[in-house]
């Protein structure tokens, strides 16, 4: 039987999402068609035909790091339009209960805050996640946030890739010896490793909600991750399946052509030899409400009500962070599902750390952990 492009791919063939966006100002959000709903996901707007009067906007927070001002400004928008805010499993935010008349205005205001809704749904590289203690934990070896921002800035609003991947692509990376949550359920996971006395990353590919990513037998030095990421995205763009939607993830690509076949496609774009994997550095740690950090200060964990945050909570966190010149971070809970029992538990961890000598500035880190 001849392979046939799936429905979403047929829409892309008719009109690329980036070209759809050119007429964004004139969209009638009260009269959307099936194609509109597909395209809007590429810009962070979600709507269904059975709830056509209610919209959701998803916000990317790369590495889970958001400023206190951005956090508070989002809360102001939520209050003004009487919305609900949810923290997501990939360290982002979603605004719910948006009315059709307000979608465009809220979309513009969110993106004007220095954060982005682009490519947070649909066939895109989704929000890139890491451990919330990146760079500040006692067990941190490589701070990966600069790498995350390289990847984020490369993909966001890139005309070649906006909505044009065969399927979503989830990326996790950690330079910590221990993590609050497992990141092996990502399509691609760059895990801390060591080879010849040098810290870097082993590459794992093919994870998803019900599968753990497999070793690709590749070791990357810190400065090589971004180039590998670009080669990976291009290889997936060129060679990923665009037929049955149920078989278009990286996992299915590995099933079809094998890990070596996928590596060959990536290598043709990477244009250099791969180095075999190093020793995976993965230690078990106990995480509690207060967690000691590498400079001797502590993190504090704040819990949400099943991912929900009130605007009063957001404002209180933002005020504390501003007064103490601290930080906010969201984490992620992306677990491999090992049983049929659903676990409905969510925790946002808000870490504040104090130096007993008061010589250094306190830090507040907020991280979401979502189990399902």
Number of C-alpha atoms within 10 A of each C-alpha: 3 4 9 11 15 15 15 21 21 14 17 18 12 8 13 18 24 21 12 14 15 9 9 12 8 9 14 13 19 12 11 15 12 12 14 18 17 23 27 24 24 24 25 21 26 22 22 15 12 7 8 16 16 17 19 21 26 27 27 26 22 25 29 26 21 20 17 24 15 15 17 20 18 22 23 15 16 20 15 9 13 12 19 18 23 19 27 22 22 28 30 27 23 20 21 18 16 20 18 16 12 12 16 17 9 19 19 12 14 19 13 10 13 10 16 21 25 27 27 29 25 26 22 24 24 22 26 25 31 31 30 29 28 23 19 21 24 18 18 21 18 18 19 21 22 10 17 23 15 14 20 19 12 14 20 18 17 11 13 14 22 22 31 22 25 26 24 20 21 22 25 25 28 29 27 27 20 21 23 20 17 17 28 26 26 28 24 27 26 26 24 27 26 19 18 7 8 11 21 28 29 27 26 24 24 25 23 22 15 12 17 21 22 19 15 18 16 17 27 26 15 17 10 14 21 17 15 20 19 16 19 21 19 20 21 21 17 12 14 21 22 21 17 12 15 9 17 18 23 27 21 15 19 18 14 13 11 13 19 12 14 22 20 13 17 22 17 14 16 20 11 10 9 14 13 13 19 22 15 18 17 13 10 9 11 8 11 12 13 17 19 18 19 13 13 13 21 21 25 19 21 18 18 20 12 16 20 19 17 16 20 12 14 18 19 12 21 24 15 16 21 16 10 15 13 19 23 24 26 30 32 31 25 23 21 20 17 10 8 6 8 10 11 10 14 22 23 26 26 27 28 24 24 21 14 10 6 8 8 12 13 21 23 28 28 28 29 28 27 24 19 15
